[in-house]
Amino acid sequence: MDLMLHNTLTRQRERFTPGDPARVTMYVCGPTVYNYVHIGNARPPVVFGLLADLLRRRYPGVLYARNITDVDDKINAAAKAAGVPIGTITGRYTTAYRDDMGALGVAPPDLEPHATAHIPQIVAMIERLIASGNAYAAEGHVLFAVASFPEYGRLSRRSTDEMLAGARVEVAPYKRDPGDFVLWKPSPEDLPGWESPWGRGRPGWHIECSAMSEARLGETIDIHAGGIDLTFPHHENEIAQSTCAHGGRTFARYWLHNGLLNFEGRKMSKSLGNVTLVHDLVRQHPPEALRLALLSAHYRQPLDWTDGLIEQSVRTLDRLYATLAELVDVEVDAARAPLPASVEAALCDDLNTPIALAEIARLAGEARKADGPAARAARKGELLAAGRLLGLLQQDPVAWAAQFTRGTVVDAVAIEALIERRRDAKQARDFAAADAIRVQLRDMGVLIEDTPQGVRWKLARDGATPGPA
């Protein structure tokens, strides 16, 4: 089964073919750690972490790097406002980022390079760009000469005027061309800085990723990914400086970009003040539901983030966990259960998570209808295997339900005993007793449904009407 990916560089779906099948490399742009990240920042780690897991199913060696930008003007401003060193700010929010991503089911990358740990590599790359004539020093700055790279703009497909406007370029007398971008800039004594051939300073944002990618993955990588808002200028600049620093060799074979999250019809952005922080969301809602919500739309499409989307995701997981609860009598080795071909096919089609989730819903329907221990075990295994790849359905079904009971303990044995008493009452045609038990269960926060396969039960949400099991 071929893995097909939409390459932003070519605007086409292409069959993924790594340069070295024994060492597949992927670099994803990570956070600038000056504050908690918003839910839009979580989409790349969730989506491209899923891609890394899919790649590992197909190739023996996968190196997935997701960087930490820990030197930046926003970090400097946050440290100055708090009256602490930048390391205090970056350490605090790097830890928070890891914790919040972990809550969303995002596994750590294989490599997590930090910009401040790669200053020598950054300086060396800048020196090579100056030597090749692609960069120049001026007034303590070093700038990349955009005119020296004829393919500049190929990724974003913007005109020169559009690129100048989109980059919000600084008009400075030391620039040869308004579109030239900074590789190194001077640092006064009150800001972090490192010694360099051009004086004490700090790197520009774009050169950091190029140097870290080269140092940890090599000159040419298989996949470079991030949000669509990074296409220009960040990724465009990465291509220019990396290609020139590597003597014209390809920087990345495949470029993948996820769509943005919108809130009330507008791009979610800290600058717009309409952000919803992951740090808060994972404390207000089941983190697994947040993950499902992020996977509910195709990664390349925009996603409208609403309370309704979160609630819908909770309901979907309710139904799926209720299905697993019905299959509690059959045991399977979830780690060895085969991944359904239909789910793998959907993900191999440019990570089509909506189709994969639809297949999981179909599998759940088949599991509810399965008859006999062997068939029930097979359907349960498929459901768990599909969920495992997408980072879903790995909790105990009772534990899933218990998290909504405001700290009360769910006594599943007692609930099953009441359901059995109600069944006996109905068989004895004592419908008043059966109805009384239904009311008793409802008062306990337990909703039941009579189906041809038996009675299903689930815990109600406060103030919400549960969907069908």
Sequence and secondary structure as in RCSB ss.txt:
>XXXX:A:sequence
MDLMLHNTLTRQRERFTPGDPARVTMYVCGPTVYNYVHIGNARPPVVFGLLADLLRRRYPGVLYARNITDVDDKI
NAAAKAAGVPIGTITGRYTTAYRDDMGALGVAPPDLEPHATAHIPQIVAMIERLIASGNAYAAEGHVLFAVASFP
EYGRLSRRSTDEMLAGARVEVAPYKRDPGDFVLWKPSPEDLPGWESPWGRGRPGWHIECSAMSEARLGETIDIHA
GGIDLTFPHHENEIAQSTCAHGGRTFARYWLHNGLLNFEGRKMSKSLGNVTLVHDLVRQHPPEALRLALLSAHYR
QPLDWTDGLIEQSVRTLDRLYATLAELVDVEVDAARAPLPASVEAALCDDLNTPIALAEIARLAGEARKADGPAA
RAARKGELLAAGRLLGLLQQDPVAWAAQFTRGTVVDAVAIEALIERRRDAKQARDFAAADAIRVQLRDMGVLIED
TPQGVRWKLARDGATPGPA
>XXXX:A:secstr
   EEEETTTTEEEE   S TTSEEEEE   B SS  BHHHHHHHHHHHHHHHHHHTT S EEEEE BB   HHH
HHHHHHHTS HHHHHHHHHHHHHHHHHHTT    SB  BGGGGHHHHHHHHHHHHHTTSEEEETTEEEE GGG T
TTTTTTT  HHHHHHHHT    TT SSTT EEEEEE  TTS  B  TT SEEE HHHHHHHHHHHHH SSEEEEE
EEGGGIIIIIHHHHHHHHHHTTT  SEEEEEEE  EEETTEE  GGGT   BHHHHHHHS HHHHHHHHHSS TT
S EE  HHHHHHHHHHHHHHHHHHHHTTTS   TTTS   HHHHHHHHBT  HHHHHHHHHHHHHHHHH  SHHH
HHHHHHHHHHHHHHHT S S HHHHHHTTSTT    HHHHHHHHHHHHHHHHTT HHHHHHHHHHHHHTTEEEEE
ETTEEEEEE  TT      
